[in-house]
């Protein structure tokens, strides 16, 4: 070790010259020597380059140590180490999310991953549930609704994921939970979208004019099959049986894998998609599972002149169901199976369309019979 050299004009400040780490040449390592409570201390303060240490800074540190205002570097290192160890034991939202995923076989995990990384991690990732205030959640909810312009259903799903994570923490007795109830935005789950014939024609034209490789085909698949967005994103080529004419839907919302018929419209869409080496029909980045396409499909929606609140993919699922229900040729049980609804109650929102069709048919029958009766009476009167 090099000789300790006293710094001129600074009492008790010294340096040693050593080989510079991470660079060429040498640098000075500063030390201070002082006496406190009858005991002499020598402490390393820092390097000239590594810590941007100067004689003046070293002198200020020496004065703070004598006055008891600064802690020794050793004590500070010990406290930092203890703090890091304590941080390891904290069940932050980030740590809870990792544990939650490990303990659950989550359907639609890609969508939940997006919701967590996009909204929950920036707001709460480093916090423990007990340190999160109701005001913090309110701010996130308001920001999503106003600044980001998200639909209430999307905000609901993000907060519902947050609630799942924090409830998991309590149920597993990993840490304290929230000390308040999460206020969920009101969502109209019974909203049923439909398109007029002119709107539907305009949408088809907008799809044909769009240049995005996947947006148009995905929208056509939703229209021709009524499949959910997540089901379309998870759809693989191996799930399509062109010979028998069926599509295998894995992990649908209802829970049990389903099989739906493959009609001519779907076949035409699929024949226009280049498969290549892709496993997924509509792959995302790097050929993996797609997680989002809302910007591209909303562009088509806007170009078609559809209302802003029309949901470009889920809305087409409703259009598919509405067309079948209003045709009068599909019963509710068949529609339930095509939509892969878990219970008939979920399909009942379309029952009024079928009822209107039946009523029109009944009215038509009444008119035909009335005309026949009136015609017979007229003929009898003419004979008289």
C-alpha positions, 0 to 999 in steps of 0.5 A, a space after each residue: 500500500 502506498 504511503 499516506 500523504 497529508 493534504 495541505 490546508 486540511 487538518 486530519 485529511 490524508 490520501 493514498 495513491 492507488 491504481 485507478 479501477 475502471 480506468 487508466 492511471 491512478 487516483 487518490 483515496 482520501 482518509 480522515 483521522 480524528 479523535 472522539 471520546 478519547 479514541 482516535 479514528 481513521 476512516 476511508 472517505 472515498 475515491 477521487 474518481 470513483 466517489 468524486 471525492 475532494 479534500 474539501 468534501 473529506 474535510 466536511 465529512 471529518 467535521 460531521 463525524 466529530 460532531 456526531 452528525 454523520 455515520 461512519 462508512 462501516 455503519 452506513 454499509 451495515 444499515 444499507 445491508 440491513 435495509 436490503 435484507 428487510 426489502 427482501 422480506 417485503 411482500 410488494 405487489 410485484 412480488 405478490 404478482 409473481 407468487 400469484 402467477 406461480 400458484 395459479 393456472 391463469 387463463 388469458 395470462 397474456 392479457 393480465 400480464 399486459 394489465 399489470 405491467 401497463 397500469 399496476 406495476 408503475 403505480 404499486 409495484 414497489 409497495 406493500 398492500 398495507 402502504 397503499 391508500 384508497 386515494 392512490 387507487 382512486 388516482 389510478 382509476 381516474 387517470 385511466 378513465 380520463 387521461 388515458 380514455 379507457 372504457 369502464 370495462 377495461 378499468 374494471 378489469 385492471 382493478 379486479 386484477 389488483 383486487 385478486 392480487 391483494 386478496 391472494 396476499 391475505 388468503 395465503 397469510 403472506 402479509 397485511 392486506 388493504 385497509 379499504 375496499 376497492 371501489 369498482 367502476 360501474 360497467 354495463 355488461 348487458 350492452 349489446 352492439 349491433 350494426 345496420 346493413 349500411 354500417 356493416 357494408 361500410 365496415 366491410 369496405 373499410 376492412 378491404 381498404 385497410 393495409 394492416 396484415 392482421 387487423 382486417 382478418 381478425 375483425 372478419 373472423 370475429 364477425 364470421 365466428 363470434 369468437 372472443 378477442 382472447 380466443 382469436 389471439 390464442 388460436 393456432 393453426 393446429 386448432 383448425 380442421 379444414 377437412 372436417 370444417 371445425 375450429 377448436 377453441 382452447 381455454 374459452 371464457 366458459 372454462 371447457 374447450 369447445 368446438 365450433 363449425 368453420 363456415 365458408 366465410 372463415 375458410 376464405 379468411 384463413 386461406 388469405 393468411 400466410 402461415 409460414 413458420 408461425 404457430 399462431 394464426 394471428 401472431 404477435 411480436 417474435 411469433 408469440 401470442 398476440 396481446 393487443 390490436 386495439 389501435 389497428 382495429 379502432 382505425 378501421 372502425 373509425 374509417 368505417 364511420 362507426 360510433 366511437 363506443 362501438 367495440 371493434 372486436 367484442 362488438 362484432 361478436 354481438 353483431 354475429 349473435 344478433 344476426 343469428 338471433 334475429 334471423 328466426 332460424 337459430 334457436 337459443 340453445 344453438 346460439 348458446 353453443 355457437 357463442 360458447 356461453 357457459 349458461 343459457 342466461 348469458 344468451 338471453 340478451 339476444 332473446 328479444 331479437 328472436 321474439 321480434 322475429 317470431 312476432 313478425 312471423 305471427 303477424 304475417 300469418 295473421 295477415 295471410 289468414 285475414 286476407 283469406 277469410 276476407 277473400 272468401 267472404 267477398 266471394 260469397 257476397 258476390 254470389 248472392 
